[in-house]
Amino acid sequence: MPSCECLPLPPLPAIHLCLCSPSTVAMKTMLLPVLALWVVCCPGGALAKQGLNLREATAPPTPLGLPILQPPPLPSPPGTPNGRVQAMSRNSSRDSPEDRQLDWPQVQPTSKDGGHGAPTQPLVPGRKAPSRPELAHRNESPPAAWEQEQSHNKGRSPEQAPPQATMMGVEEARSWAAKFRPLQTIRAPQGKEGAVAAEEDQGKKAGSWDARRKGLKPRKPPKGASRQPGPGGWGPKKAHGRGRSGSSTLETTGRGQKRPGSRRGYRHGPADLGTMEQAMPSLPASCLLAQAAIACSNVKMKHVPVLTDPGLTTLYLAENEIAKIPAHTFLGLPNLEWLDLSKNKLDARGLHPHAFKNLTRLKRLNLDGNSLSTVPALPTSLQELKLNDNLLQGLQHGSFRGLSQLLTLEVEGNQLHDGNISPLAFQPLRNLLYLRLDRNRLRTIPPGLPASLQELHLGANIIEEVTEGALNRSHSLSVLVLSNNRLQEDRLAPRAWIDLPKLETLDLSHNQLVHVPSFLPRGLRRLTLHHNRIERIPGYVFAHMKPGLEFLHLSHNSLRADGIHGVSFLGLQASLAELLLDHNQLQAIPHGLLGLKGLQVLRLSHNKIRHVPLNSICDTRMTQDSNLISTHLENNLIDRRRIPPTAFSCIRAYHSVVLQPQQGEEEAS
């Protein structure tokens, strides 16, 4: 009778496998490796108990006295060389277990003889092996040594893999594993790197580098749900807070604190976390938010939201429909430095007189494009004020009271005239540098201008004269713009500006001048006279200037050849670099050009010039090259075939001379 030997099946201990064969020993030798592999894959009847769910990962059984073998993909905790797991004290200052998410191996007792016995239950009650082990890994980058070991072990079988755990008794492992609480995976409010993990009841976040490496995405919450602590993950709970301007939805952080709901365009930074913890009313979705700035332009906003943010320094609310600003609007913004309320619907009744009173650090205020009829009360810290395109009816003595730090003032496009500007209106502005009064109804330069003024713009008014005392206190003035007025040379006082030592730029374009004005400022560098009625340049008109003009713009006038003399440019021989005489009535090259040794740009286009005589632009008697780099003679009546070969010999680059096209050439062709 053949000998039989029965062996219990480890996954199903009640069933035995009997071998009845003369070669029982040989069969046993062949089956033992197969049974060992089965035990590794299906310990403790896992397939029977879990309904053959191959998605669930289980811990392998471990023979007593043998090292626990783990597959290479699982990284060992940091601080454990060679993959060895070592118990660490709870009081250890390095790598506190409560701050880390660890997936420790479960130890299974076996029989002493090395045979596989029935596996025991997990050491931690109620603790199951995670169904997604990649989410239980830590947020740290894998150690470089482990990366090398994994690449080295790639392709090995489980039997060939090196051991990664030391021997451990069951009782020791149970007491050691009880020190750690299970961590659960939650979704970070603004995480973009993949799955993240947070410790239960602590809200500490730790992402999973392994999940990111595998391309896993975090589980998204249901629509309208918020993150709740506990195994459930997502719930419908919301916290609502109500401010002065309405309700706002707040997110609940992991520590039980509340913060405003996320707004598009805003990213939390380390410097503004304290600010964002405060409840702020909702803003339109198209608003742009930065660390210390809010920009809500053209969003049809009808009122300024009541904000509370001490860190906010810039508030941009231009191009809206704001018509009313109460007194308490900016109480929560004590550090605001730049406020833009341009192109709204503000008027004197809608803007409270003390709306800006508490803004003690405000430096720039833009109120352009509203309907203000008076200057509102302003903080003394202001350095720039823009009131362009309003309905200002005048500037009184107290309009700028206390604004001693103001540097820039713009009141362009209002209803100001000589009768509603007080001579004492600008008296408080002791440090004013820039004043813009364009597009009003002024007939003269306003009196009482600050002595500190450096730039004055009075264009597009109806100014007819400049008196001697109008600028007698403006000794710091460097730029004066009087374009688009009604100035005539006989209405310019002889000493109106000749003694202004720092005046370098004078714009008299678009006026009614018949000749270049006399008694120009001595230190003038740029003179703009285009679009006048100028017919001549008097002799010696520039002779008193030192060091002399650099830029002379005389385009679009009525200059003729007999209106320019040989001494017309006297005083500009070394200084003049740009001379624009285009769009005039010149029939020949003007006299006196040869003496302008520093000239670089010459425009004589759109005239009636017929000839380019020898020695009119280049002096052939001189061997020195000219400084001209641009010469325009196009749109004249010049026959290019009659130009002398050496007419432009002093010009280094011939392509800088523009002669095409000439008038009539297109018709003839």
Beta strands, then each sheet from edge to edge (+ up, - down):
strand 1: 4-8
strand 2: 16-20
strand 3: 196-198
strand 4: 205-207
strand 5: 226-227
strand 6: 234-235
strand 7: 239-243
strand 8: 246-252
strand 9: 258-260
strand 10: 288-289
strand 11: 293-295
strand 12: 314-316
strand 13: 338-340
strand 14: 364-366
strand 15: 384-386
strand 16: 408-410
strand 17: 434-436
strand 18: 455-457
strand 19: 479-481
strand 20: 505-507
strand 21: 526-528
strand 22: 551-553
strand 23: 578-580
strand 24: 601-603
strand 25: 630-632
strand 26: 657-658
sheet 1: 1+ 2-
sheet 2: 3+ 4-
sheet 3: 5+ 6-
sheet 4: 7+ 8- 9+
sheet 5: 10+ 11- 12- 13- 14- 15- 16- 17- 18- 19- 20- 21- 22- 23- 24- 25- 26-
end
